[in-house]
Amino acid sequence: MLENPKLYEINTRVWIRKFNKESNIPSLKCIPPEEWDQLKNKGMDIVWLMGIWKNCPTTISKYCFEPGLIRNYEKALRDFKPADVIGSPFAIDNYVVSPNLGDFDDLTAIREELNSRGMKLFLDFVPNHFSADSSVIKTHPEVFLSVDEELYHHDNHTFFKPDGSEFYFAHGRDPFFPAWKDTIQVNYYSSEAVEFMINTILNIAKYCDGIRCDMAMLALDNVYYNTWCGVLNKMHYIKPAEKFWEKAIKRVKTEYPNFIFMAEAYWDLEWEMQQLGFDYTYDKRLTDRLGYAPVYSINEHLMADISYQKKAVRFIENHDEDRAITAFGKHRSMAAAIIISTIPGMRFYQDGQFEGKRLKLPCQLGREFEEPLNKCIYDFYDKLLLITKDPVFNKGNWQLLTTQPSWENNTTCSNILSWKWCYENQNRLVVVNYSDVLSQCRIKLDVRGYEDIILFRDLLHDIDYFRSAEEVHHSGLYIELKPFQAHIFSY
């Protein structure tokens, strides 16, 4: 497993348009090597090419123009046209490269380009469902959750009869929302389906170094049963003896020992997913707490066992979330970025985040609005990514620190988060005022054996501070920070 890697998500179908504007025919072949050089220079370890698999154009007119979706399209694209809708990349026909993008040879070439730079390639795996018009329905109907005609007539939103099929099936869904009508549900109570899905991962693993598993927790035994218990009992399906993810990950890693599994997971099921073999799991709880929770709850979140935290995927935006600068605001988003970039775990960034993009793009769209560069945000990330490229933030030992009052009855120390990294002779101290008020604190550091006067260099602002080692050790380093401001000290 990589130590505290940085991952960069790319909405492939949209992103590659910028490399072939004249012919307007995007292709994986169009990506210049310099793009990978730039990401490597920013410290990225993994590139996730989201949305490269073939989907079904036939689902677009049937499912992609619901009123709510159209409102989202118009919000993201001021000059939205129906032709901009190219279908969901998570309603997959089958796991072959979309002919609109290229083929497996192109994908292999990209992986080689990344690997030659010491970077890895991630691709999508959607365990819960395929497209409602997937060709797999005809070739392998046993993969999907079939139902009887009575269930279909009782609820024709959740259940459907595919075109040309004599059978009825369930649309994909999670237990808290109506079914996704552009999908068909995989049947994890079918041994044939389990084998088919494992073999699918094994085939994907030939072309990449890891997979991001969409809504991975939906394939857990308890979640799957709670979602589909009515169907499973009525149709007399029998629960499999082995847990899908445990079986799948073991099989894949037997053949590809270094293959990486990353789970999109929610509902406090992250620990369970890790115990089943996932190398990394989403940390949506931290994202939410950074958005609205009190600072003490963020601090408590970071008290989790380090073995768990190292497998946590830290992010403040991705294709499912609002853009960070929109969701958090400018200054809060920068403070949050410092936090997720300097704590243990995978640091996850989305294409456009470094440029300060504000508009969330619905995944069904194949074009985005060209936003102006936010120079302030861009310069900030440029500095932050340069600082966090240092091995101390990847290979070092991390420790959460306690902030103490600067003087009696000053409680603003509770607004400040702090931790340190140590690696060989390098030390980094991160201090963030994650509040909207001026705040002070003291932070005690063990500096026994240091010179009497210690240089604390603020790498974020290129400012040097000289402090007494005795004061830092006994009373604590004095900190005063304006709202949502931070220090990253080298000392």
Residue pairs with C-beta under 8 A, 6 or more apart in sequence:
1 260
1 279
1 280
1 310
1 311
2 45
2 46
2 120
2 260
2 346
3 310
3 394
3 395
4 310
4 344
4 345
4 346
4 347
4 393
4 394
5 45
5 46
5 346
5 347
5 394
6 42
6 43
6 44
6 45
6 46
6 346
6 347
6 348
6 349
6 385
6 388
7 44
7 45
7 46
7 47
7 48
7 122
7 313
7 346
7 347
7 348
7 349
8 39
8 42
8 44
8 46
8 47
8 48
8 349
8 350
8 351
9 48
9 50
9 318
9 319
9 348
9 349
9 350
9 351
10 47
10 48
10 49
10 50
10 351
11 50
11 51
11 319
11 351
11 361
11 363
11 368
12 28
12 49
12 50
12 51
12 52
12 101
13 26
13 51
13 52
13 86
13 89
13 98
13 100
13 101
13 366
14 361
14 365
14 366
14 367
14 368
15 351
16 26
16 27
16 28
16 30
16 31
16 101
17 24
17 26
17 366
17 367
19 26
19 30
19 31
19 32
20 26
20 27
20 30
26 100
26 101
27 101
27 102
27 106
28 52
28 97
28 101
28 102
28 106
28 107
28 109
28 110
29 102
29 106
31 110
33 113
36 47
36 113
36 114
36 117
36 119
37 117
39 47
39 119
40 117
40 118
40 119
42 354
42 385
42 389
43 385
43 386
43 388
43 389
44 119
44 349
45 118
45 119
45 120
46 119
46 120
46 121
46 122
46 209
46 210
46 346
47 114
47 119
47 120
47 121
47 122
48 122
48 123
48 212
49 110
49 121
49 122
49 123
50 89
50 124
50 212
50 319
51 89
51 124
51 363
52 89
52 97
52 98
52 101
52 107
52 123
52 124
53 89
53 92
53 93
53 94
53 95
53 96
53 97
53 98
53 123
53 124
54 92
54 93
54 94
54 95
54 96
54 97
54 98
54 99
55 86
55 87
55 88
55 89
55 91
55 92
55 93
55 98
55 131
56 87
56 91
56 93
56 131
56 132
56 133
56 134
57 86
57 87
58 133
59 87
59 88
59 91
59 131
59 132
59 133
59 182
60 85
60 86
60 87
60 364
62 132
62 181
62 182
63 91
63 132
63 181
63 182
64 85
64 87
64 88
64 182
64 364
65 82
65 85
69 362
69 364
72 362
73 80
73 84
73 85
73 362
73 364
73 365
74 80
75 359
76 359
76 360
76 361
76 362
76 365
76 368
76 369
77 84
77 365
77 367
77 368
77 369
78 369
84 365
84 366
84 367
85 364
85 365
85 366
86 364
86 365
86 366
87 182
87 364
88 182
88 363
88 364
89 124
89 363
90 124
90 126
90 183
90 214
90 363
91 129
91 130
91 131
91 132
91 180
91 182
91 183
92 124
92 126
92 130
92 131
92 134
93 130
93 131
93 133
93 134
93 135
93 136
94 130
94 134
94 135
94 136
95 200
95 203
95 204
96 104
97 103
97 104
97 106
97 107
104 207
107 207
107 208
108 207
110 121
111 121
111 207
111 208
111 209
114 120
114 121
115 121
115 209
120 208
120 209
120 210
120 260
121 207
121 208
121 209
121 210
122 208
122 209
122 210
122 211
122 212
122 260
122 262
123 204
123 207
123 208
123 210
123 211
123 212
124 211
124 212
124 214
125 200
125 201
125 204
125 211
125 212
125 213
125 214
126 213
126 214
126 215
127 186
127 197
127 213
127 214
127 215
127 216
127 218
127 219
127 244
128 172
128 174
128 183
128 185
128 186
128 214
128 215
128 218
128 219
129 171
129 172
129 180
129 183
129 184
129 185
129 186
130 136
130 137
130 143
130 144
130 172
130 183
130 184
130 186
131 182
131 183
131 184
132 160
132 162
132 171
132 181
132 182
132 183
132 184
133 162
133 163
134 184
136 143
136 144
137 144
137 162
137 165
137 169
137 184
138 164
138 165
140 192
140 196
141 165
141 167
142 187
142 190
142 192
142 193
142 196
143 186
143 187
143 190
143 192
143 193
143 196
143 197
144 169
144 170
144 184
144 185
144 186
144 187
144 193
145 169
145 170
145 184
145 185
145 186
145 187
145 189
145 228
145 231
146 167
146 168
146 169
146 170
146 187
146 235
147 159
147 168
147 169
147 170
147 231
147 234
147 235
148 168
148 234
148 235
149 168
151 159
151 168
151 231
151 234
152 159
152 160
152 161
152 168
157 171
157 178
157 179
157 181
158 170
158 171
158 173
158 178
158 179
159 168
159 169
159 170
159 171
160 168
160 169
160 171
160 181
160 184
161 167
161 168
161 169
162 169
162 184
169 184
169 185
170 179
170 184
170 185
170 228
170 231
171 179
171 180
171 181
171 182
171 183
171 184
171 185
172 179
172 180
172 183
172 184
172 185
172 186
173 179
173 180
173 185
173 227
174 215
174 218
174 227
175 223
175 226
175 227
179 185
185 228
186 193
186 197
186 219
187 193
187 237
188 194
188 219
188 224
188 240
188 244
189 224
189 232
189 237
189 238
189 239
189 240
190 237
191 240
194 240
194 244
194 247
194 248
197 244
197 248
198 247
198 248
198 251
198 252
201 211
201 248
201 252
202 251
202 252
202 255
202 256
204 211
205 211
205 252
205 255
205 256
205 259
209 258
209 259
209 260
210 259
210 260
210 261
210 262
210 279
211 259
211 260
211 261
211 262
212 262
212 264
213 261
213 262
213 263
213 264
213 278
214 264
215 264
216 245
216 263
216 264
216 265
216 273
216 278
217 223
217 263
217 265
217 266
217 267
217 269
217 273
218 224
218 227
219 244
219 245
220 243
220 245
220 269
220 272
220 273
221 239
221 243
221 244
223 267
223 269
225 232
225 239
231 237
232 239
243 276
245 273
245 276
245 277
245 278
246 276
246 277
249 261
249 276
249 277
249 278
250 277
252 259
252 261
253 259
253 277
260 279
260 280
261 277
261 278
261 279
261 280
262 278
262 279
262 280
262 281
262 313
262 346
263 270
263 273
263 278
263 280
263 281
263 282
264 282
265 273
265 278
265 281
265 282
266 282
266 284
268 285
270 281
270 282
270 283
270 285
270 308
270 312
271 308
273 281
274 281
274 308
274 311
278 311
279 311
280 311
280 312
280 313
280 345
280 346
281 311
281 312
281 313
282 312
282 313
282 315
283 312
283 313
283 314
283 315
283 345
285 301
286 298
286 301
286 312
286 314
286 340
287 315
287 316
287 321
289 297
289 298
289 301
290 298
290 316
290 328
290 336
290 339
290 340
290 434
291 327
291 328
295 414
295 415
295 416
295 417
295 434
295 435
296 414
298 339
298 417
298 434
299 400
299 417
302 309
302 343
302 400
302 417
302 419
303 400
304 312
306 344
306 398
309 343
309 344
309 345
310 344
310 345
311 345
311 346
312 344
312 345
312 346
313 345
313 346
313 348
314 339
314 340
314 341
314 343
314 345
314 346
314 347
314 348
315 321
315 340
315 347
315 348
315 349
315 350
316 324
316 327
316 328
316 333
316 336
316 337
316 340
316 353
317 323
317 324
317 327
317 350
317 353
318 348
318 350
319 350
319 360
319 361
319 363
321 327
321 360
322 360
323 352
323 353
323 357
323 358
323 359
323 360
324 333
324 336
324 337
324 353
325 333
325 356
325 357
325 358
325 374
325 377
326 358
326 359
326 360
327 333
328 336
330 376
330 377
331 483
331 484
331 485
332 434
332 484
333 377
334 377
334 380
334 484
335 432
335 433
335 434
335 484
335 485
335 486
336 434
337 380
337 381
337 384
338 384
338 430
338 432
338 460
338 486
338 488
339 417
339 432
339 434
340 347
340 348
341 347
341 384
341 385
341 388
341 393
342 388
342 393
342 419
342 421
342 428
342 430
342 488
343 398
343 419
344 398
347 388
352 371
353 381
354 377
354 378
354 381
354 382
354 385
355 371
355 373
355 374
355 377
355 378
356 371
356 373
356 374
356 376
356 377
356 378
357 371
357 374
358 371
359 368
359 369
359 371
361 368
383 459
383 460
384 460
387 393
387 459
387 460
387 488
390 426
390 428
391 423
391 426
392 421
392 422
392 423
392 426
392 427
392 428
393 421
393 428
395 423
396 421
396 422
396 423
396 426
396 428
397 421
397 422
397 423
398 419
398 420
398 421
399 419
399 420
399 421
399 422
400 418
400 419
401 418
401 419
401 420
401 429
401 443
402 418
402 443
402 444
403 413
403 414
403 416
403 417
403 418
403 441
403 442
403 443
403 479
404 413
404 441
404 442
404 443
404 444
404 476
405 411
405 413
405 441
405 442
406 413
406 440
406 441
406 442
406 478
406 479
406 480
407 440
410 440
412 435
412 437
412 438
412 439
412 440
412 441
413 439
413 440
413 441
413 442
415 433
415 434
415 435
415 437
415 439
416 431
416 432
416 433
416 434
416 435
416 439
416 441
416 479
416 481
417 430
417 431
417 432
417 434
418 429
418 430
418 431
418 432
418 441
418 443
418 479
419 429
419 430
420 427
420 428
420 429
420 430
420 445
421 427
421 428
421 430
422 428
426 490
427 490
427 491
428 488
428 489
428 490
429 443
429 445
429 456
429 477
429 487
429 488
429 489
429 491
430 486
430 487
430 488
430 489
431 441
431 443
431 479
431 481
431 486
431 487
431 489
432 481
432 484
432 485
432 486
433 439
433 481
433 482
433 483
433 484
433 485
433 486
434 484
435 483
435 484
436 483
436 484
437 483
438 480
438 481
438 482
438 483
439 480
439 481
439 483
440 478
440 479
440 480
440 481
441 476
441 479
442 475
442 476
442 477
442 478
442 479
443 476
443 477
443 479
444 472
444 473
444 474
444 475
444 476
444 477
445 472
445 473
445 476
445 477
445 491
446 473
447 454
447 469
447 472
447 473
448 473
450 469
451 469
452 468
452 469
452 470
453 466
453 467
453 468
453 469
454 466
454 467
454 468
454 469
454 472
454 491
455 464
455 465
455 466
455 491
456 464
456 465
456 466
456 467
456 477
456 489
456 490
456 491
457 463
457 464
457 465
457 489
457 490
457 491
458 464
458 465
458 487
458 488
458 489
459 488
459 489
459 490
460 486
460 487
460 488
461 487
465 489
467 477
467 478
471 477
471 478
479 487
481 487
